[in-house]
């Protein structure tokens, strides 16, 4: 049995990188959702390290107003944050340079997925952490599972919310330690209701959407599974770095051995059921040994089909060249990958065969050690033989006589050299010259030409060098023995050299195919649209098989050519019929197939676990079958990858359609709610006031009559604004809005908007502060006035009476920034973008006038139509945390003419 106790070089390299002097260690506190206690636990651990004498500094910690978290910050050194100017205000960010200059032993960095303010050295906070680690500073950081890049789509499917701030998986993989901060959904929901996570108004909205019990349970499982995967990788790395043979049964793993046996598919299904019962991953392994070269094409097809079946069932697949005994190869792979269960089929070979050639099953059982071996009987693993492919493949090339002629020429050359060397070396050493020729022929041309060279060399050696010369008679018995061993050694050496050549040739071919498939998979992973996937698939198939390719997908009830390489959009009737038959029956048709062989192209199905998704057509210039057996197996692999990529795009489209449908339902409900409230309320006020004037008008004093008339006018104007907003939103969503851009003075538009909003702002103080040197901008005056009116109306709604509303405008390079600043309660955390969604309204107290949820959405649409941008944030210059105030900043481009004048 082969024993390899050497540590894995890759594992040693990974360990050396982690333990390299001068690099800090990263510990991540991972949670399933906000509020589980990641920051609290990180601060608690920091206090424990500080008591141990470790120099701890808080780089950035977000307490979110939680008293228990703020209490833990007390006693730790907190590095002042750095102010980053943005949009006329200052945003606070972690002072990376100050932290590097301070260089503590341990830095605390909260919210690893945070996006830094524009103008920072790194766009993301995790890049700041990378620089701290490279400087030799240990870092404790927090992260929620929804911010992991590879889980972004999964989280979006679960929560219906797309998380924009993500962290690459490599950050988790490089972390030295991951601590899961786990909290049951019931406990987290209770914390939310008690106000320990968000403020009450935010907690109510969170419970209704993101923090549902189902969402929290799914996110919790994602966090635990991702951490378990990381721990599993650490265990394997440790075992390989320390040359631990294993397995360590810290987790179950299943390995199934795949061969050309017709029951191999049944073995894979048994392994899948076993893995499901154990809740373990499983791997399908096939070993390419000496017998692999002698397998028939049907047996090769069976192995390839079985491996593809294993992949469809969720297994990893591996193909290894044999290093000697197959059982040793399987056990070595199992121990290297910490496998605990090996599944192998029961041998059906005769006893005599096992006595002469050995039994893989018996060897596995004897050498398995602590690994469980499942020997599955034929009845339990009953599987159908490999299905008929339905495609005729090109016959292998006829053997050429050139290698045999080259073998005879090599022997003739060795004979000439031997005759030349015989006077000085004698005939006893000339056999080495012939042996060199035999080895050269075996390395260059393979086994059978080398055997022909052995026969020719033996005859030449006897005829020209063994007395009596020039006859095949051997007089000296010792020469008979010498000739016998020469021939035997020549046969053995030629066989070994030919085997080494065959293995090298197969390895090169396998390496090229694997490299091409890996490159193809990476290319598909980077494709985001269906057209990109189809083009990449057609190009790769055409490149590797040197054929013309078309791909057809169902569209509007019939197959349609989606892409071709070289580009080709038309098929004749015979080809279309063959393609449709392939799609309907899931079997090949057309040229070289059993069905509709008269077609010009060969059509093969594209299918996944969900069924048929399309058809690929092939065409070439050579007559006869298009594909060799190896090319057909390669095409199967390419088609599988392409089909999976097409299905992935379809799944993304289905998810987007479901999201749009859900969004449409939400908008419909919001519209009905808005209509029922925002139309009914002013209509009721108008109707009540008008009825009072009609019935009691003469009896009412003049002041009361004037007040009722004012109510009618105000509510009618409010109703008119609501209808106008609906019409504007309809124009925006239909794309019918075309701004009439012309040079305008921004100060005049601001004055007009303030005059129009005079009634709304009657109970507020207004302070315009526009820079006198503002350039003339290309704007639509009507749209810009409506934008400012909506923003002023929003400020009047959410800021208390008597507070100040400021309008600031200044030029910054090639843009003008106009900011509307209020002194209200600000924007709830995380809602800075959502407030621009259609019909979205922040919940406020009863004193706030109801809004439609359209004003800000319309404002963004109008500003972007004029080439500008609008953003919202809380003010950083307000001392009162209860009323931080909101700031809406419009960024408008300066016309080129104004830029030229300034230059």
C-alpha positions in Angstrom: 0.0 0.0 0.0 1.3 3.4 -0.9 1.7 5.8 2.1 2.3 9.5 1.4 2.9 11.2 4.7 4.3 14.4 3.3 2.5 17.6 4.1 0.6 19.3 1.3 2.7 22.2 -0.2 -0.5 24.3 -0.8 -1.6 23.8 2.8 1.8 24.7 4.1 1.9 27.8 1.9 -1.5 28.9 3.1 -0.4 28.4 6.7 2.8 30.3 6.2 0.8 33.2 4.7 -1.4 33.3 7.8 1.5 33.1 10.2 3.8 35.5 8.2 5.5 38.0 10.5 4.3 41.6 10.0 0.7 40.7 9.0 -2.2 41.2 11.3 -4.9 38.6 12.2 -8.5 39.2 11.3 -11.4 38.0 13.4 -15.0 38.5 12.0 -18.0 38.5 14.2 -20.7 37.1 11.8 -24.4 37.5 12.3 -27.5 36.5 10.5 -29.2 40.0 10.7 -28.8 43.4 12.4 -29.4 43.3 16.1 -28.1 39.9 17.0 -25.3 41.5 19.1 -22.2 41.4 16.9 -20.9 44.9 18.0 -21.8 44.1 21.6 -19.8 40.8 21.5 -16.9 42.5 19.7 -16.7 45.2 22.4 -16.9 42.6 25.1 -14.0 40.6 23.6 -12.1 43.9 23.2 -12.4 44.6 27.0 -11.2 41.1 27.7 -8.1 41.6 25.5 -7.5 45.0 27.1 -7.5 43.4 30.6 -4.8 41.0 29.2 -2.6 44.0 28.4 -3.4 44.3 24.7 -3.4 47.8 23.2 -6.9 48.2 21.9 -8.2 51.2 19.8 -11.7 51.7 18.4 -11.4 52.6 14.8 -15.1 52.9 14.2 -18.0 51.5 16.1 -21.7 52.2 15.3 -23.8 52.1 18.5 -27.0 53.1 16.7 -28.1 54.7 19.9 -28.2 51.5 22.0 -27.4 52.3 25.6 -25.8 48.9 26.4 -23.5 49.2 23.4 -22.6 52.8 24.2 -21.7 51.7 27.7 -19.2 49.1 26.4 -17.4 51.8 24.4 -16.6 53.6 27.6 -13.2 52.6 28.8 -11.8 52.0 25.4 -9.6 54.5 23.4 -11.7 55.8 20.6 -9.9 57.3 17.6 -11.6 60.5 16.4 -13.2 60.1 13.0 -12.2 61.9 9.9 -14.5 64.5 8.3 -15.0 64.0 4.5 -16.7 67.0 2.7 -19.5 65.8 0.4 -22.4 67.7 -1.0 -21.9 70.8 1.0 -21.7 68.9 4.3 -19.2 66.8 6.1 -19.5 63.0 6.5 -17.6 61.2 9.2 -15.4 58.2 8.3 -12.8 56.0 10.0 -9.4 57.8 10.1 -7.3 55.2 8.4 -4.1 57.3 8.4 -4.6 58.1 12.1 -5.1 54.5 12.9 -2.0 53.5 10.9 0.0 56.2 12.7 -1.3 55.1 16.1 -0.6 51.4 15.2 -2.4 49.7 18.1 -2.1 45.9 18.6 -5.9 45.5 18.0 -8.2 47.8 16.1 -12.1 47.5 16.2 -13.8 48.1 12.9 -17.6 47.9 12.8 -19.7 47.2 9.6 -17.1 45.6 7.3 -19.4 46.1 4.2 -19.7 49.8 4.7 -19.2 52.1 1.6 -16.8 54.9 2.3 -17.6 58.5 1.4 -16.4 59.7 -2.0 -12.9 61.1 -1.7 -11.7 58.4 0.7 -8.6 56.4 -0.1 -10.5 53.2 -0.5 -14.1 52.9 -1.7 -15.0 50.1 0.8 -14.2 49.7 4.4 -13.0 46.1 4.0 -10.1 47.5 1.9 -9.2 49.8 4.8 -9.1 46.6 6.9 -6.8 44.9 4.3 -4.3 47.9 4.7 -4.5 47.6 8.5 -3.7 43.9 8.3 -0.8 44.5 6.0 0.6 47.0 8.5 0.6 44.3 11.2 -2.4 45.5 13.1 -4.9 42.8 14.3 -8.5 43.6 13.4 -11.8 42.6 14.9 -14.7 43.4 12.5 -18.4 42.7 12.3 -20.4 41.5 9.2 -23.9 40.4 8.4 -24.4 37.3 6.2 -26.5 39.2 3.7 -23.4 41.2 2.7 -21.4 38.2 1.5 -21.1 38.5 -2.3 -21.8 34.9 -3.2 -25.0 34.9 -1.2 -26.3 38.1 -2.6 -28.8 36.5 -5.0 -29.9 34.0 -2.3 -30.6 36.8 0.2 -32.5 38.8 -2.5 -34.7 35.7 -3.3 -35.4 35.2 0.4 -36.0 38.8 1.5 -37.1 40.4 -1.8 -34.5 43.1 -1.0 -31.3 43.5 -3.0 -28.3 44.3 -0.7 -26.1 46.8 -2.5 -23.1 46.7 -0.1 -21.3 43.4 -0.4 -18.0 41.9 0.7 -16.0 39.4 -1.4 -16.0 35.8 -0.2 -12.2 36.0 -0.1 -12.4 38.2 3.0 -14.2 35.4 4.9 -11.8 32.8 3.5 -8.8 34.8 4.6 -10.2 35.5 8.1 -8.1 33.8 10.8 -11.2 33.3 13.0 -15.0 33.6 12.5 -17.3 33.8 15.5 -21.0 33.4 14.8 -23.2 35.6 16.9 -26.4 33.5 16.9 -29.8 34.6 18.2 -33.1 32.8 17.7 -35.7 34.6 15.5 -38.1 34.9 18.4 -35.5 36.5 20.6 -34.5 38.9 17.9 -38.1 39.9 17.2 -38.6 40.5 20.9 -35.5 42.7 21.0 -37.0 44.7 18.0 -40.3 45.2 19.8 -38.5 46.3 22.9 -36.7 49.0 20.9 -33.2 47.5 21.4 -32.4 47.3 17.7 -34.2 50.2 16.0 -36.3 53.1 17.1 -40.0 52.2 17.4 -41.0 53.6 14.0 -38.2 51.7 12.2 -38.8 48.5 14.2 -42.4 48.4 13.1 -41.5 48.7 9.5 -38.7 46.1 9.8 -41.0 43.6 11.4 -43.4 43.9 8.6 -40.8 43.3 5.9 -37.2 42.2 6.5 -37.5 40.7 10.0 -40.2 38.2 9.4 -39.7 34.8 11.2 -39.2 33.0 7.9 -36.6 35.4 6.7 -34.7 35.3 9.9 -34.7 31.5 10.0 -33.4 31.3 6.4 -30.7 33.9 7.1 -29.7 32.1 10.3 -29.2 28.9 8.4 -27.1 30.7 5.7 -24.8 32.1 8.5 -24.4 28.8 10.1 -23.8 26.9 6.9 -21.3 29.5 5.6 -19.3 29.3 8.8 -19.4 25.5 8.8 -18.0 25.6 5.3 -15.2 27.8 6.5 -14.5 25.6 9.5 -14.4 22.6 7.3 -11.9 24.2 5.0 -9.7 25.0 8.0 -9.8 21.4 9.2 -8.7 20.1 5.8 -5.9 22.7 5.6 -4.7 21.7 9.1 -4.7 18.0 8.2 -2.9 18.5 4.9 -0.3 20.9 6.5 0.5 18.4 9.2 0.3 15.3 7.0 -2.5 13.8 9.0 -3.8 10.8 7.1 -7.4 11.0 8.4 -10.2 10.8 8.2 -11.3 12.9 11.2 -15.0 12.3 11.4 -15.8 15.9 12.3 -18.2 15.9 9.4 -19.4 13.2 7.1 -18.3 12.9 3.5 -19.3 10.3 0.9 -17.1 9.1 -2.0 -18.5 6.9 -4.8 -16.3 5.0 -7.2 -17.3 5.2 -10.8 -16.2 2.7 -13.4 -17.4 1.4 -16.8 -19.7 -1.1 -15.0 -23.4 -0.8 -16.1 -24.4 -0.5 -12.5 -22.3 2.7 -12.0 -25.4 5.0 -12.3 -27.1 3.0 -9.6 -24.1 3.4 -7.4 -24.2 7.2 -7.8 -27.9 7.3 -6.9 -27.2 5.1 -3.8 -24.4 7.5 -2.8 -26.8 10.5 -3.3 -29.4 8.8 -0.9 -26.6 8.0 1.6 -25.4 11.6 1.5 -28.9 13.0 2.0 -29.4 10.7 5.0 -26.1 11.9 6.5 -26.6 15.5 5.3 -23.1 15.3 3.8 -21.5 16.3 0.5 -20.5 13.5 -1.9 -17.9 13.1 -4.6 -17.9 10.8 -7.7 -14.4 9.5 -8.5 -13.1 7.6 -11.5 -9.5 6.3 -11.8 -7.8 6.2 -15.2 -5.5 3.2 -15.1 -3.8 0.9 -17.6 -7.2 -0.7 -18.6 -8.7 2.7 -19.5 -6.9 2.8 -22.8 -8.5 -0.5 -23.8 -12.1 0.5 -23.0 -14.6 0.5 -25.8 -16.3 3.7 -26.8 -19.6 2.5 -25.2 -17.8 2.0 -21.9 -16.1 5.4 -22.1 -19.6 6.9 -22.8 -21.0 5.1 -19.8 -18.3 6.6 -17.5 -18.9 10.1 -18.9 -22.7 9.8 -18.6 -22.4 8.6 -15.0 -20.1 11.5 -14.0 -22.6 13.9 -15.5 -25.4 12.2 -13.7 -23.5 12.7 -10.4 -23.0 16.4 -11.2 -26.8 16.8 -11.8 -27.4 15.2 -8.4 -25.1 17.8 -6.8 -21.8 15.9 -6.5 -18.3 17.0 -7.2 -16.5 14.9 -9.8 -12.9 14.0 -10.0 -10.8 12.0 -12.5 -7.4 10.8 -11.3 -4.6 9.0 -13.2 -3.7 5.8 -11.5 -0.3 5.7 -9.7 -0.3 1.9 -9.3 -3.0 0.0 -7.5 -6.5 1.5 -7.9 -7.4 0.7 -4.3 -4.4 2.7 -3.1 -5.4 5.6 -5.3 -9.0 5.6 -3.9 -7.9 5.4 -0.3 -5.3 8.1 -0.8 -7.9 10.5 -2.3 -10.3 9.6 0.5 -7.8 10.4 3.2 -6.7 13.6 1.6 -10.2 14.9 1.4 -11.3 13.6 4.8 -13.9 11.1 3.4 -15.7 9.0 5.9 -17.7 6.7 3.6 -16.7 5.0 0.3 -19.3 3.4 -1.9 -18.2 0.7 -4.3 -20.0 -1.9 -6.4 -19.9 -5.6 -5.6 -17.5 -7.4 -7.9 -19.1 -9.8 -10.5 -15.8 -11.2 -11.8 -14.8 -14.8 -11.4 -12.7 -16.1 -8.6 -9.9 -17.0 -11.0 -9.8 -13.4 -12.3 -9.5 -12.0 -8.8 -6.8 -14.5 -7.9 -4.8 -13.5 -11.0 -5.5 -9.8 -11.1 -6.5 -8.9 -7.6 -9.8 -7.5 -6.4 -10.3 -3.7 -5.9 -13.2 -4.3 -3.5 -11.1 -6.6 -1.2 -8.2 -4.2 -1.3 -10.4 -1.3 -0.4 -11.9 -3.2 2.6 -8.4 -4.3 3.8 -6.8 -0.9 3.4 -9.7 1.4 4.5 -8.8 1.7 8.1 -11.3 3.9 9.8 -13.1 4.7 6.6 -16.5 2.9 6.2 -16.7 1.0 2.9 -20.2 0.3 1.5 -20.2 -2.6 -0.9 -23.4 -2.4 -2.8 -24.8 -5.6 -4.4 -25.9 -5.7 -8.0 -29.6 -5.7 -7.1 -29.3 -2.6 -4.9 -27.4 -0.8 -7.6 -29.3 -1.9 -10.5 -28.9 0.7 -13.2 -29.7 0.8 -16.9 -26.8 0.5 -19.3 -25.6 3.6 -21.1 -28.3 4.7 -23.5 -27.7 4.6 -27.2 -26.5 8.0 -28.3 -28.3 8.0 -31.6 -25.4 9.6 -33.3 -22.9 7.9 -35.6 -19.3 9.0 -34.8 -16.3 9.0 -37.1 -14.4 5.8 -37.2 -10.9 5.8 -35.7 -8.2 6.5 -38.3 -6.8 3.4 -40.0 -3.4 2.4 -38.7 -0.5 3.8 -40.7 2.5 1.9 -41.8 4.7 4.9 -41.3 5.5 4.1 -37.6 6.5 0.5 -38.5 8.7 1.8 -41.3 10.3 4.2 -38.9 10.8 1.4 -36.4 12.6 -0.7 -39.1 14.7 2.4 -40.1 15.7 2.9 -36.4 16.8 -0.7 -36.2 18.7 -0.4 -39.4 20.5 2.7 -38.0 21.3 0.9 -34.8 22.7 -2.0 -36.9 24.9 0.3 -38.8 26.2 1.9 -35.6 26.7 -1.5 -34.0 28.8 -2.7 -36.9 30.9 0.4 -36.7 31.4 0.0 -33.0 32.0 -3.8 -33.0 35.7 -3.7 -33.7 36.3 -1.6 -30.6 33.5 -2.8 -28.2 32.8 -6.3 -29.3 29.4 -7.8 -30.0 28.6 -8.1 -26.3 28.0 -4.3 -26.0 26.1 -3.8 -29.3 22.9 -5.0 -27.8 22.7 -1.7 -25.9 22.6 0.2 -29.2 19.6 -1.9 -30.3 17.9 -1.4 -27.0 18.3 2.4 -27.3 16.6 2.2 -30.7 13.7 0.2 -29.3 13.2 2.7 -26.5 13.3 5.6 -28.9 10.6 3.9 -31.1 8.4 3.2 -28.1 8.6 6.8 -26.8 7.9 8.2 -30.3 5.4 5.7 -31.8 4.0 3.6 -29.1 3.7 -0.1 -28.2 3.1 -2.0 -31.4 5.8 -0.3 -33.5 8.2 -0.8 -30.6 7.4 -4.6 -30.5 8.1 -4.7 -34.3 11.4 -3.0 -33.5 12.1 -5.7 -30.8 11.6 -8.5 -33.3 13.7 -6.8 -36.0 16.5 -6.0 -33.4 16.6 -9.5 -32.1 16.9 -11.0 -35.6 19.5 -8.4 -36.6 21.5 -9.0 -33.4 21.5 -12.8 -34.0 22.2 -12.5 -37.7 25.0 -10.0 -37.6 26.7 -10.3 -34.2 26.2 -13.9 -32.8 28.5 -16.6 -34.3 28.1 -18.2 -36.7 27.6 -14.9 -38.5 25.1 -14.3 -41.2 22.9 -17.2 -40.1 20.1 -17.5 -37.6 21.9 -20.4 -36.0 23.4 -20.0 -32.6 26.3 -22.2 -31.8 27.2 -21.1 -28.2 24.4 -21.9 -25.6 25.4 -18.8 -23.7 24.5 -16.7 -26.7 21.0 -18.3 -26.6 20.6 -17.1 -23.1 21.9 -13.6 -24.0 19.5 -13.3 -26.9 16.6 -14.5 -24.8 17.2 -11.9 -22.1 17.9 -9.2 -24.6 14.5 -9.8 -26.2 12.8 -10.0 -22.8 14.4 -6.7 -21.6 13.6 -5.1 -24.9 9.9 -6.1 -24.6 9.7 -4.9 -21.0 11.4 -1.6 -21.7 9.4 -0.9 -24.8 6.2 -1.7 -22.9 7.1 0.7 -20.1 8.2 3.4 -22.4 5.0 3.0 -24.5 2.9 3.1 -21.4 4.7 6.3 -20.2 4.1 7.8 -23.6 0.4 6.9 -23.6 -0.1 8.4 -20.1 1.7 11.6 -21.0 -0.4 11.9 -24.2 -3.6 11.3 -22.2 -2.5 13.8 -19.5 -1.8 16.5 -22.1 -5.1 15.9 -23.8 -7.0 15.9 -20.5 -5.1 19.0 -19.3 -6.0 20.9 -22.5 -9.6 19.9 -22.3 -9.8 20.8 -18.6 -8.2 24.1 -19.2 -10.6 24.9 -22.0 -13.6 23.9 -20.0 -12.4 25.9 -17.0 -11.9 28.9 -19.2 -15.3 28.4 -20.7 -16.9 28.2 -17.3 -15.2 31.4 -16.2 -16.4 33.1 -19.3 -19.9 32.0 -18.7 -19.8 33.1 -15.1 -19.0 36.6 -16.3 -22.0 36.7 -18.7 -24.9 38.7 -17.4 -27.3 38.5 -20.3 -28.7 35.7 -22.4 -27.1 37.0 -25.6 -23.7 37.0 -24.0 -24.2 33.4 -22.8 -25.4 32.2 -26.2 -22.5 33.9 -28.1 -19.9 32.5 -25.7 -21.3 29.0 -25.9 -21.5 29.0 -29.7 -18.0 30.5 -30.1 -16.5 28.0 -27.6 -18.1 24.9 -29.3 -17.0 26.1 -32.7 -13.5 26.8 -31.5 -12.9 23.5 -29.8 -14.7 21.2 -32.4 -13.8 23.3 -35.5 -17.4 23.2 -36.7 -20.1 25.7 -37.6 -22.6 26.1 -34.7 -26.2 27.4 -34.3 -28.2 27.6 -31.0 -32.0 27.6 -31.1 -34.3 28.4 -28.2 -38.1 28.3 -27.9 -39.6 31.7 -28.6 -43.3 32.4 -29.1 -44.2 28.7 -29.3 -41.5 27.8 -31.9 -37.8 27.3 -32.1 -35.8 30.3 -33.2 -32.2 30.7 -34.2 -30.8 32.9 -31.4 -27.1 32.9 -32.3 -24.7 31.3 -34.8 -21.0 31.1 -35.3 -20.1 32.1 -37.9 -23.3 34.3 -37.8 -26.1 32.5 -39.5 -29.8 33.2 -39.1 -31.6 30.9 -41.5 -32.2 27.2 -41.6 -33.9 25.2 -44.3 -37.1 23.2 -43.7 -35.3 19.9 -43.1 -33.0 21.5 -40.5 -35.9 23.1 -38.8 -37.8 19.9 -38.7 -34.8 18.0 -37.2 -34.3 20.7 -34.6 -38.0 20.7 -33.6 -37.9 16.9 -33.3 -34.8 17.1 -31.1 -36.5 19.6 -28.8 -39.7 17.6 -28.6 -38.1 14.3 -27.9 -34.8 15.2 -26.2 -32.8 13.0 -28.6 -30.3 13.8 -31.5 -31.6 14.3 -35.0 -30.2 15.3 -38.4 -26.9 14.5 -40.0 -25.4 11.3 -38.8 -28.3 10.6 -36.4 -30.8 7.8 -36.5 -33.6 10.2 -37.0 -34.0 12.6 -40.0 -30.4 11.9 -41.3 -31.1 13.9 -44.4 -30.7 17.2 -42.7 -27.6 19.2 -43.3 -26.9 19.8 -39.6 -26.7 17.5 -36.6 -28.9 18.8 -33.7 -28.3 17.8 -30.1 -30.5 18.7 -27.1 -29.6 21.2 -24.4 -31.2 20.1 -21.2 -30.8 20.6 -17.4 -32.5 19.1 -14.4 -35.6 21.2 -15.2 -36.0 19.8 -18.7 -35.3 20.9 -22.3 -34.2 24.5 -22.8 -32.9 24.5 -26.4 -31.1 22.8 -29.2 -27.5 23.2 -30.6 -26.9 22.5 -34.3 -23.5 21.5 -35.8 -22.3 21.5 -39.4 -19.0 20.9 -41.1 -17.4 20.7 -44.5 -16.1 17.1 -44.3 -18.4 14.3 -45.5 -19.5 11.6 -43.1 -20.0 11.8 -39.3 -19.1 15.2 -37.8 -17.7 14.0 -34.4 -15.2 11.5 -33.1 -16.2 9.8 -29.9 -13.9 12.0 -27.8 -15.3 15.1 -29.5 -18.9 14.0 -28.8 -18.0 13.6 -25.1 -16.4 17.0 -25.1 -19.5 18.4 -26.8 -21.6 16.9 -24.0 -19.6 18.7 -21.4 -19.7 22.0 -23.3 -23.4 21.7 -23.9 -24.1 20.9 -20.2 -22.2 24.1 -19.1 -23.9 26.2 -21.7 -27.3 24.8 -20.7 -26.7 25.5 -17.0 -25.6 29.1 -17.9 -28.8 29.6 -20.0 -30.9 28.3 -17.1 -29.1 30.6 -14.7 -30.0 33.6 -16.8 -33.6 32.3 -17.1 -33.8 32.0 -13.3 -32.5 35.5 -12.8 -35.1 36.7 -15.3 -37.8 34.7 -13.4 -36.6 36.3 -10.1 -36.8 39.8 -11.7 -40.2 39.1 -13.0 -41.4 37.9 -9.6 -39.8 41.0 -8.0 -41.5 43.3 -10.6 -44.8 41.5 -10.0 -44.4 41.9 -6.3 -43.5 45.6 -6.8 -46.5 46.1 -9.1 -48.8 44.6 -6.5 -47.2 46.8 -3.9 -47.6 49.9 -6.1 -51.2 48.9 -6.8 -52.0 48.6 -3.2 -50.2 51.8 -2.4 -52.1 53.6 -5.2 -55.4 52.3 -4.0 -54.5 53.3 -0.4 -53.4 56.7 -1.6 -56.5 57.3 -3.7 -58.8 56.2 -0.9 -57.0 58.6 1.6 -55.5 61.4 -0.4 -58.5 61.9 -2.6 -61.1 61.3 0.0 -59.6 63.7 2.6 -59.6 66.9 0.5 -62.9 66.0 -1.1 -64.5 65.6 2.3 -63.1 68.9 3.4 -64.3 70.7 0.2 -67.7 69.0 0.5 -68.1 69.8 4.1 -67.0 73.5 3.8 -69.2 74.0 0.7 -72.2 72.4 2.3 -71.8 74.6 5.4 -71.6 77.7 3.2 -74.7 76.7 1.3 -76.8 75.8 4.3 -75.5 78.3 6.9 -73.8 80.9 4.8 -76.1 83.9 5.6 -76.0 83.1 9.4 -72.2 82.8 9.6 -70.0 85.8 10.4 -67.7 87.0 7.6 -64.6 85.6 9.3 -66.1 82.1 9.4 -67.2 82.4 5.8 -63.7 83.5 4.7 -62.2 80.6 6.7 -64.5 78.1 5.0 -63.6 79.5 1.6 -59.9 79.3 2.4 -60.4 75.7 3.3 -62.1 74.9 0.0 -59.3 76.6 -1.9 -56.5 75.0 0.1 -57.9 71.5 -0.2 -58.7 72.0 -3.9 -55.1 73.1 -4.5 -54.0 70.0 -2.5 -56.2 67.8 -4.7 -54.8 69.5 -7.8 -51.2 68.8 -6.7 -52.1 65.2 -6.1 -53.6 64.8 -9.6 -50.6 66.7 -11.1 -48.2 64.3 -9.3 -50.0 61.3 -10.6 -49.8 62.7 -14.2 -46.2 63.5 -13.8 -45.4 60.1 -12.5 -47.3 58.5 -15.4 -45.2 60.6 -17.9 -41.9 59.6 -16.1 -42.7 55.8 -16.1 -43.9 55.9 -19.8 -40.8 57.8 -20.9 -43.0 60.5 -22.4 -41.3 63.3 -20.5 -39.0 65.5 -22.7 -37.5 68.4 -20.7 -37.4 71.8 -22.5 -33.8 72.7 -21.6 -32.8 76.4 -21.9 -30.5 78.8 -20.0 -32.0 79.9 -16.8 -30.9 81.7 -13.6 -31.2 79.3 -10.7 -31.9 82.1 -8.3 -35.0 83.1 -10.2 -36.3 79.6 -10.2 -35.7 79.3 -6.4 -37.6 82.6 -5.9 -40.5 81.4 -7.9 -40.7 78.1 -6.0 -40.5 79.9 -2.6 -43.4 82.2 -3.7 -45.5 79.2 -4.8 -44.8 77.4 -1.5 -45.5 80.5 0.6 -48.7 79.1 2.2 -47.0 75.8 3.0 -44.0 77.4 4.6 -46.1 80.1 6.4 -45.2 78.5 9.8 -41.5 78.0 9.1 -38.5 80.3 8.8 -36.9 80.3 5.3 -33.3 81.4 4.7 -32.0 81.3 1.1 -28.2 81.3 0.8 -27.3 81.2 -2.8 -23.8 82.1 -3.9 -23.8 85.3 -6.1 -21.5 83.8 -8.7 -23.7 80.9 -9.7 -23.6 80.4 -13.5 -26.6 80.2 -15.8 -27.7 76.5 -16.1 -29.5 74.7 -18.8 -32.7 73.7 -17.1 -36.4 73.2 -17.7 -37.8 76.0 -15.5 -41.2 74.3 -15.0 -39.7 71.0 -14.0 -37.0 72.6 -11.8 -39.7 74.7 -10.0 -41.7 71.6 -9.4 -38.7 69.8 -7.9 -38.0 72.6 -5.5 -41.6 72.9 -4.6 -41.8 69.2 -3.8 -38.6 69.4 -1.6 -39.9 72.5 0.2 -43.3 70.8 0.8 -41.4 67.8 2.2 -39.4 70.0 4.5 -42.6 71.7 5.7 -44.2 68.4 6.5 -41.5 66.8 8.5 -39.8 69.8 10.2 -41.5 71.3 13.3 -43.3 74.6 13.1 -41.0 77.6 13.7 -37.9 75.6 12.5 -35.5 76.9 9.9 -35.5 75.7 6.3 -32.3 76.7 4.5 -31.6 76.7 0.7 -27.9 76.7 0.0 -26.3 76.9 -3.5 -22.7 77.0 -4.6 -20.5 76.0 -7.5 -18.0 73.2 -7.1 -15.9 72.8 -10.2 -18.1 71.7 -13.2 -21.2 71.2 -11.1 -23.6 73.3 -9.0 -24.8 71.9 -5.7 -28.2 73.1 -4.4 -29.1 71.8 -0.9 -32.4 72.1 1.0 -31.8 71.7 4.7 -34.5 71.3 7.4 -34.4 70.8 11.2 -36.8 67.8 11.4 -36.4 64.3 12.8 -34.2 63.3 9.8 -34.3 60.2 7.6 -34.5 56.7 9.2 -31.3 54.8 8.9 -31.3 52.7 5.7 -34.1 54.7 4.1 -31.8 57.3 2.3 -32.6 55.6 -1.1 -36.0 54.1 -0.3 -37.6 57.6 0.2 -37.3 58.1 -3.5 -39.4 55.0 -4.3 -42.9 55.5 -5.6 -45.5 55.7 -2.9 -43.0 55.2 -0.2 -43.8 57.3 2.9 -41.9 57.5 6.1 -44.1 56.9 9.1 -44.3 60.0 11.3 -46.5 61.3 14.1 -50.1 62.3 13.6 -49.2 66.0 13.4 -47.5 65.5 10.1 -49.7 66.2 7.0 -50.3 63.0 5.0 -48.4 62.8 1.7 -48.8 60.7 -1.4 -45.3 59.3 -1.5 -44.9 60.6 -5.0 -43.1 64.0 -4.5 -39.6 62.7 -4.0 -39.9 60.1 -6.7 -41.0 62.8 -9.2 -38.2 65.1 -8.1 -35.6 62.4 -8.8 -37.1 61.7 -12.2 -37.2 65.4 -13.1 -33.6 66.0 -12.0 -32.2 63.0 -13.8 -34.2 64.0 -16.9 -32.3 67.3 -16.8 -28.9 65.5 -16.4 -28.5 66.0 -12.7 -28.5 63.9 -9.5 -30.4 64.1 -6.2 -29.4 62.5 -2.9 -30.6 62.5 0.6 -28.9 62.2 4.0 -29.1 63.3 7.6 -27.3 66.5 8.5 -24.0 66.1 10.4 -23.9 69.7 11.8 -26.9 69.5 14.1 -26.2 69.1 17.8 -29.7 67.7 18.7 -29.7 63.9 18.0 -33.5 63.9 18.3 -33.8 66.4 15.4 -30.8 65.9 13.2 -32.5 67.3 10.2 -32.5 66.1 6.6 -30.5 67.4 3.6 -31.5 67.0 0.0 -28.7 67.8 -2.4 -29.2 68.5 -6.1 -26.1 68.2 -8.3 -26.6 70.0 -11.6 -24.0 70.2 -14.5 -22.5 73.5 -15.5 -22.9 74.1 -19.3 -19.7 73.9 -21.3 -20.0 77.5 -22.4 -19.9 78.6 -18.7 -16.9 76.4 -18.2 -15.1 78.0 -21.1 -15.9 81.5 -19.9 -14.5 80.6 -16.4 -11.3 79.2 -18.0 
